[in-house]
Amino acid sequence: MRSLLIWLATLLTIIANCYSANYRPTPVYYNFTVNGNSGGAPCFFPFFYSRQFYSDCVNISHNTPWCSTTNNYSRDGKWGECVSYEVCSSHQNLSDPWRNVGFCSSSFSYWPINDSNLQAGWYSFTGIGGDRLVYSCPYISLIWDSNILFNNNGSSQSSSTFHLYTCDGLENSTQVLDCGGGLLLYYLSPFYGIYTTRHSSCSPSSCGEHAQCNHADGSCVCDAGLSTPDGFLPIGDSYEYLIESKECKNQITYACAKDFLEIIQNITDKLPQKTVETVLKRLLNFTELLENTTSGQNDLIAYGNAIMKAIEKLVSTLVRETDTYYDMNITVQALEVQIFVVGPNASLTEIPRLNTSNAYMDIDLIGISKNNNGSAAVAFISYSNMSNFLKPSFFNTANTTLKTMMSTVVLATLPKTKIKQLTEPVNFTLKHTAELEPEGFLSCAYWNETEWVVDGCIIIQTNISETICSCTHLSTFALIMQTNPNEEASDMNDLLELLNTVFITVGLVFLTLDILTFALCHRSQPVTSVALINLCTSLLLAHMTFLLTHHFQNSIKSYQLGCALLAGVLQFLFLSAFVWMFIDAVLLFIAVKNLSKIRPKQKEAFSWKWLIIIGYVISLVIVGVSAGLFPDGYGSEQCWLKKDENFLWSFLGPVCFVLASNGILYIIIVIIIMYTLKQRDPMILQMNQRRTHDKLIKSVILKSMAQFVILGCPWILGFFTNSNVVEILFLVLNSQQGTFIFLVHCIFNQEVRQNYRKWLKLFCCCCKPATDDQKGSSHADTN
């Protein structure tokens, strides 16, 4: 009887505790849950459900054991699944560096990053991101691209002034499980925010090699002078491969290029496609610098190898495991990449042809995958500028021949594929990028890291536009043409180089004389003088800038911005010269048209002030619009306009208009002069000009031919410079515009000749010593 009373008392105590508001969960093994709707909260025993109490996990209405996380499931509906393992020894881990509360990067293209795809469960945090979850931030900035943790002197800011993108949405209700030994587990559920972390304690290695741990809040701050490059997001347990010096972040230098190539080789993580594209763009910018500053063969080979390895490394970070298959395409400037990956369940008998704009590849990837447990990946890369490093001259042959690169350089590789043995030869179709010489000999060559060789590659088909190569291995390939050296062509180039320097220099001398003459002589037609002065000035500056740029081209083009600025200056100066040629043609037409009208004084048709405005504003507008619409169109290898997307027509268009207009005006002027000469009385002509009619005709013809050059009409020859004779004629006539201006407007002008005589007499008088008679006469006059 006594034992029965004790049992009833115990039962009543349990029932009373079930309804007590101060009841706490019993510390049993199941002190956490998974899934459910309670965020990993522990089980509450006993709990009330369906008119009875339960003191253990149940299988009612669920496939797995579950429990209530409150004392009354019927009322609250809070539950979680019970687990049969110790979560402290079996849980998931997050070690992303970018979760750290101090991570800063000004931009990345796939923002906003969030944990919406995170699988619900228990997690620990490790690595340089930190080991503790941040529940709140002292200051939250909602400006996505303002994420700076540095002040002006490079030191870290106080925690109250952080601008943190990681603190945009934190959940304070996250369940925490203390496993002892400093290990805390957090129950994380998917949400459109970021779980942000910090370090619970700081050590010299907490934040890696290039960052320091802030003791105040456990944030990681980059060392002074270092920052995470724009557009990058660290992945894995490291900041290192994405750390650049602030110098390299803001400029492109030779040293930065070398460092960047080394940084890429240290990448070990998988990267998103947009990150790879960003890194490739940066790499190609450095490549242009190395291309312009490297000349020695050993250096070109070394950097060519490093660049191709860096590209191959970046492409390999895109390969992911798959059950079926997928492909991926990337185009960045001069680089094209296509990736194809097959998995064990791929229902393919063969893969599609891999292609870029200038090459195709056929490979038996299915056969290769059978030797790799059903999985394999291939990458096909085409880089049109790589021939500037891996030059065709590095193709060593027994005979001395002229080597020409006939295709883009392509790279074929099997990333993340263990057994790389080909099951059958791979075929490359390479489009010709240069004209195929009838006597040229083609070779399918591959790069063996020191030179181009042909081992294992043969040509199976060729035509005028493309060649198909078959190779028994994968590597870097190109099509190279050998021709016998043309010594005459080399001598002709040297001759043209010499003539270019000599004739432009002579032209500059006469342009200088023209400017001095027109500036010092007070002519009867000031408007014409203004037009000629500005024409000569534009030609002088244009030819001088062109000559200096041509001679110092190798030094200038290493500075891309300077080269682009010079191209813009040259475009402006030459366009200004052509505008002044057009103005001179119009003024000459007006003057010739008024020959038949005898007036005491001809009135100027235009004001010289308006002519100056027209002469330079038109050119400035054309250059400004061109630079605004196509800022990348300036700065070719010759520091001139690039031919991409027909940008060269921003110069050729206005030039063609001026040449066509001046040609028409020139013909009209000649017709008017000949007509006027026939209509006038030969006796009047003889009386006015003191010449016979025949001599006058010869003089007019001579001046007309010179005026043909002055008006720039010989520039038309520039469209037909396939012949060496035409090229030399083009060079001579256009470099001597100043000489012809001097002949027509100075030597053949009576007014100017009189000024020359006057200056010569003054010069002679100043230089000639006075005689005794002149001294005595001067003394007598004084008395």
MOQUIBEL-V389143 format. One record per residue. N is the residue number from 1. D_CENTER is the distance of its C-alpha to the mean C-alpha in Angstrom with 2 decimals. Layout:
N/D_CENTER, N/D_CENTER
This chain:
1/94.31, 2/92.65, 3/89.68, 4/89.27, 5/89.09, 6/86.46, 7/84.31, 8/84.63, 9/83.70, 10/80.53, 11/79.57, 12/80.15, 13/77.99, 14/75.07, 15/75.44, 16/75.60, 17/72.44, 18/70.61, 19/71.11, 20/70.64, 21/67.71, 22/67.34, 23/67.00, 24/64.14, 25/62.69, 26/64.54, 27/62.54, 28/62.61, 29/60.21, 30/58.39, 31/56.88, 32/53.63, 33/52.65, 34/49.69, 35/48.53, 36/51.04, 37/50.49, 38/51.37, 39/48.14, 40/49.78, 41/52.87, 42/55.93, 43/58.88, 44/61.81, 45/65.17, 46/67.47, 47/65.88, 48/67.64, 49/66.72, 50/68.84, 51/72.07, 52/72.02, 53/70.48, 54/68.35, 55/67.90, 56/65.45, 57/62.53, 58/63.56, 59/62.46, 60/63.70, 61/61.45, 62/58.54, 63/57.72, 64/57.01, 65/59.10, 66/58.30, 67/59.74, 68/59.79, 69/58.00, 70/60.56, 71/64.36, 72/64.64, 73/62.29, 74/64.32, 75/63.62, 76/60.06, 77/58.45, 78/56.27, 79/55.89, 80/53.91, 81/54.20, 82/56.11, 83/54.64, 84/56.60, 85/54.34, 86/53.66, 87/50.26, 88/49.90, 89/49.54, 90/47.71, 91/44.81, 92/41.04, 93/38.61, 94/35.35, 95/33.30, 96/29.88, 97/28.55, 98/26.97, 99/30.52, 100/31.53, 101/32.51, 102/30.50, 103/27.08, 104/24.40, 105/20.79, 106/19.45, 107/17.76, 108/17.37, 109/16.74, 110/20.05, 111/22.36, 112/25.33, 113/26.31, 114/30.06, 115/32.97, 116/34.16, 117/34.06, 118/35.87, 119/39.16, 120/42.18, 121/43.91, 122/44.57, 123/41.68, 124/41.38, 125/38.44, 126/37.53, 127/34.86, 128/32.88, 129/32.50, 130/36.23, 131/39.56, 132/40.79, 133/39.87, 134/39.26, 135/41.56, 136/40.65, 137/38.25, 138/39.57, 139/36.89, 140/34.57, 141/31.51, 142/30.43, 143/27.13, 144/24.66, 145/21.78, 146/24.21, 147/25.04, 148/25.69, 149/28.30, 150/28.15, 151/29.91, 152/29.22, 153/30.79, 154/28.95, 155/32.07, 156/32.44, 157/33.93, 158/37.23, 159/37.42, 160/38.62, 161/35.38, 162/32.84, 163/30.20, 164/30.06, 165/28.34, 166/30.56, 167/33.72, 168/33.27, 169/36.07, 170/38.47, 171/41.72, 172/44.75, 173/46.94, 174/45.37, 175/48.20, 176/48.29, 177/50.21, 178/51.16, 179/51.59, 180/52.66, 181/51.19, 182/48.40, 183/47.03, 184/46.49, 185/45.64, 186/44.27, 187/44.84, 188/41.54, 189/41.27, 190/38.29, 191/37.21, 192/34.29, 193/33.57, 194/32.67, 195/35.28, 196/34.43, 197/35.80, 198/36.96, 199/38.72, 200/42.50, 201/42.79, 202/40.41, 203/40.31, 204/38.04, 205/36.34, 206/36.16, 207/32.47, 208/31.27, 209/30.33, 210/27.83, 211/29.57, 212/33.05, 213/35.47, 214/36.90, 215/40.67, 216/41.17, 217/39.30, 218/37.90, 219/34.25, 220/31.57, 221/29.83, 222/27.11, 223/28.43, 224/28.03, 225/24.69, 226/22.98, 227/21.32, 228/19.70, 229/15.88, 230/14.79, 231/14.52, 232/16.70, 233/20.33, 234/22.62, 235/24.68, 236/27.88, 237/29.91, 238/27.41, 239/24.94, 240/24.21, 241/21.24, 242/19.16, 243/20.42, 244/18.35, 245/19.88, 246/19.20, 247/18.20, 248/15.35, 249/14.38, 250/14.10, 251/12.87, 252/11.50, 253/14.65, 254/16.30, 255/18.52, 256/15.93, 257/14.18, 258/17.69, 259/18.55, 260/15.59, 261/16.62, 262/20.13, 263/19.34, 264/17.96, 265/21.16, 266/23.26, 267/22.15, 268/25.28, 269/24.92, 270/23.91, 271/20.70, 272/19.98, 273/17.54, 274/15.33, 275/15.30, 276/14.39, 277/11.41, 278/10.25, 279/11.16, 280/9.53, 281/5.94, 282/7.34, 283/9.10, 284/6.73, 285/5.49, 286/9.28, 287/10.03, 288/8.98, 289/11.24, 290/13.91, 291/13.93, 292/14.75, 293/17.20, 294/19.03, 295/21.87, 296/24.72, 297/25.37, 298/25.98, 299/22.77, 300/20.72, 301/22.67, 302/22.36, 303/18.57, 304/18.33, 305/20.71, 306/19.03, 307/15.62, 308/17.54, 309/19.71, 310/16.96, 311/15.52, 312/19.17, 313/19.93, 314/17.32, 315/18.49, 316/22.06, 317/21.67, 318/21.40, 319/24.79, 320/27.65, 321/31.34, 322/32.81, 323/36.30, 324/35.37, 325/31.95, 326/28.47, 327/25.23, 328/21.56, 329/18.56, 330/14.81, 331/12.15, 332/8.49, 333/6.74, 334/9.39, 335/11.11, 336/14.14, 337/16.58, 338/20.08, 339/22.55, 340/26.25, 341/28.73, 342/32.51, 343/35.18, 344/38.95, 345/39.80, 346/37.46, 347/39.67, 348/37.94, 349/39.52, 350/36.25, 351/32.59, 352/30.69, 353/28.84, 354/25.29, 355/23.03, 356/19.59, 357/19.11, 358/20.38, 359/22.62, 360/25.23, 361/27.05, 362/30.58, 363/31.71, 364/34.81, 365/33.24, 366/36.45, 367/38.50, 368/36.25, 369/36.51, 370/40.31, 371/40.21, 372/38.16, 373/40.38, 374/38.80, 375/35.18, 376/32.28, 377/28.54, 378/26.47, 379/22.75, 380/21.50, 381/18.07, 382/16.76, 383/14.12, 384/14.28, 385/13.01, 386/15.36, 387/18.16, 388/16.86, 389/18.10, 390/20.83, 391/22.28, 392/25.10, 393/27.36, 394/27.52, 395/29.71, 396/33.14, 397/36.05, 398/39.67, 399/39.44, 400/37.39, 401/35.14, 402/31.94, 403/29.18, 404/26.51, 405/23.77, 406/24.71, 407/22.26, 408/18.95, 409/19.33, 410/20.25, 411/21.18, 412/24.02, 413/25.21, 414/27.65, 415/26.25, 416/28.99, 417/31.65, 418/34.52, 419/36.29, 420/33.79, 421/36.50, 422/35.93, 423/38.86, 424/38.25, 425/35.93, 426/32.46, 427/31.58, 428/28.28, 429/27.92, 430/25.43, 431/24.73, 432/25.15, 433/22.21, 434/24.67, 435/28.21, 436/30.83, 437/33.51, 438/37.07, 439/38.11, 440/34.96, 441/35.32, 442/32.70, 443/32.11, 444/30.38, 445/29.10, 446/27.67, 447/26.15, 448/28.60, 449/26.44, 450/28.14, 451/28.43, 452/28.37, 453/31.65, 454/33.31, 455/35.52, 456/35.86, 457/33.93, 458/35.67, 459/35.04, 460/37.00, 461/36.09, 462/34.28, 463/34.21, 464/32.56, 465/29.32, 466/28.91, 467/30.46, 468/31.51, 469/31.62, 470/33.68, 471/33.15, 472/35.25, 473/32.55, 474/28.89, 475/26.37, 476/23.51, 477/24.65, 478/24.19, 479/26.51, 480/27.70, 481/30.11, 482/32.74, 483/34.53, 484/37.13, 485/35.84, 486/36.60, 487/38.01, 488/38.76, 489/35.13, 490/34.17, 491/37.06, 492/36.07, 493/32.54, 494/34.19, 495/36.62, 496/33.99, 497/32.17, 498/35.53, 499/36.53, 500/33.27, 501/33.88, 502/37.62, 503/37.65, 504/34.89, 505/36.74, 506/40.01, 507/38.47, 508/37.23, 509/40.82, 510/42.35, 511/39.83, 512/40.85, 513/44.52, 514/43.94, 515/42.45, 516/45.34, 517/47.92, 518/46.79, 519/46.44, 520/49.93, 521/51.85, 522/53.15, 523/53.13, 524/54.97, 525/51.78, 526/49.39, 527/46.87, 528/46.48, 529/46.10, 530/43.31, 531/41.45, 532/41.95, 533/40.96, 534/37.62, 535/37.02, 536/37.74, 537/35.67, 538/32.56, 539/33.14, 540/33.88, 541/30.69, 542/28.54, 543/30.18, 544/30.19, 545/26.47, 546/25.78, 547/28.17, 548/26.83, 549/23.18, 550/24.41, 551/26.48, 552/24.05, 553/20.92, 554/20.38, 555/20.58, 556/18.53, 557/15.40, 558/14.80, 559/14.07, 560/10.94, 561/12.23, 562/15.69, 563/14.92, 564/13.43, 565/16.54, 566/18.82, 567/17.69, 568/18.54, 569/21.80, 570/22.78, 571/22.30, 572/24.45, 573/27.11, 574/27.59, 575/27.72, 576/30.24, 577/32.24, 578/32.44, 579/33.52, 580/36.23, 581/37.29, 582/37.80, 583/39.75, 584/41.87, 585/42.62, 586/43.75, 587/45.95, 588/47.44, 589/48.19, 590/49.98, 591/51.94, 592/53.05, 593/53.96, 594/56.34, 595/58.11, 596/60.98, 597/61.49, 598/63.69, 599/63.06, 600/64.06, 601/60.55, 602/57.37, 603/55.44, 604/51.70, 605/49.74, 606/46.75, 607/46.28, 608/44.25, 609/42.50, 610/41.22, 611/40.10, 612/37.91, 613/36.28, 614/35.71, 615/34.51, 616/31.55, 617/30.79, 618/30.03, 619/27.44, 620/25.94, 621/25.76, 622/24.07, 623/21.33, 624/20.99, 625/20.81, 626/18.29, 627/15.94, 628/16.63, 629/16.09, 630/13.15, 631/11.38, 632/8.57, 633/11.66, 634/12.63, 635/12.35, 636/13.21, 637/14.85, 638/17.94, 639/16.43, 640/17.31, 641/16.11, 642/13.89, 643/16.02, 644/13.70, 645/15.70, 646/18.48, 647/16.88, 648/19.24, 649/22.08, 650/21.36, 651/23.12, 652/25.36, 653/26.75, 654/28.41, 655/29.46, 656/31.15, 657/32.94, 658/34.28, 659/35.33, 660/37.12, 661/38.81, 662/39.88, 663/41.17, 664/43.31, 665/44.53, 666/45.38, 667/47.52, 668/49.27, 669/49.94, 670/51.51, 671/53.65, 672/54.85, 673/55.75, 674/57.69, 675/59.46, 676/60.40, 677/61.78, 678/63.98, 679/65.35, 680/66.37, 681/69.66, 682/69.33, 683/71.96, 684/69.88, 685/66.83, 686/68.91, 687/70.37, 688/67.08, 689/64.93, 690/67.78, 691/66.51, 692/67.69, 693/66.06, 694/64.70, 695/63.06, 696/61.47, 697/59.99, 698/58.53, 699/57.11, 700/55.50, 701/53.99, 702/52.61, 703/51.07, 704/49.65, 705/47.91, 706/46.46, 707/45.42, 708/43.60, 709/41.26, 710/41.06, 711/39.90, 712/36.94, 713/38.26, 714/37.56, 715/33.80, 716/34.51, 717/34.86, 718/31.09, 719/30.87, 720/33.38, 721/32.35, 722/32.92, 723/36.15, 724/36.46, 725/39.33, 726/37.42, 727/34.47, 728/36.95, 729/38.71, 730/35.49, 731/34.68, 732/38.25, 733/38.85, 734/35.67, 735/35.67, 736/39.31, 737/39.11, 738/40.30, 739/43.20, 740/44.37, 741/44.13, 742/46.33, 743/48.84, 744/49.20, 745/49.01, 746/50.53, 747/52.77, 748/54.07, 749/54.48, 750/57.99, 751/57.14, 752/54.46, 753/56.78, 754/59.42, 755/57.03, 756/56.19, 757/59.97, 758/60.50, 759/57.74, 760/59.13, 761/62.65, 762/61.48, 763/59.62, 764/62.71, 765/65.02, 766/62.97, 767/62.88, 768/66.54, 769/69.16, 770/72.14, 771/75.63, 772/78.94, 773/80.27, 774/77.15, 775/77.53, 776/81.27, 777/80.67, 778/78.00, 779/80.42, 780/83.23, 781/81.07, 782/80.22, 783/83.91
